[in-house]
């Protein structure tokens, strides 16, 4: 079974479903309830291209219903999940209480960017890239580089530059 997140729904689906099918497994996919259309379209295209019935099954729905059912189900031998740490912990509990299925969990994090002391001299040059790594996809990535670690001797300078750089990234209308 595979449970994919709302962000980057197609690449996350490909990372989970492709290798599983290539290894000869049946896959039950539960896409995010707010981003399920691409998964349904992939399943339609797979069937249209000749993938045998039943090898890829897409079951849209809320995590509390479909996701928990997959985590509890004794016929699921492995479950892969990308999402929040809290939901990952819930999946661990449910899987452990059922058949002790294997889990592959990619859970949310706070990835740091580290500015080494010898890089402080170039901070004005590298800061736009550091900010870009933090704000990519509106910061909604499990690997968003949302922490910046700098030598304490450079903190005031980096804070001033960071404030200026962040001012260039005003939030926009999310529908654009």
Buried (B, 14 or more C-beta within 10 A) or exposed (E): BBBBBBBBBBEBBEBBBEEBBEEEBBBBBBBBBEBBEBBEEBBEEBBEEEEEEEBBEBBBEEBEEBBBBBBBBEEBEBBBBBBBEEBBEBBBEBBEEBEEBEBEBBBBEEEEBEBEEEBBEEBEEEBEEBBEBBBEEEEEBBEBBBEBEBBEEBEEEBEEBBEEBEEEEEEEEEEE
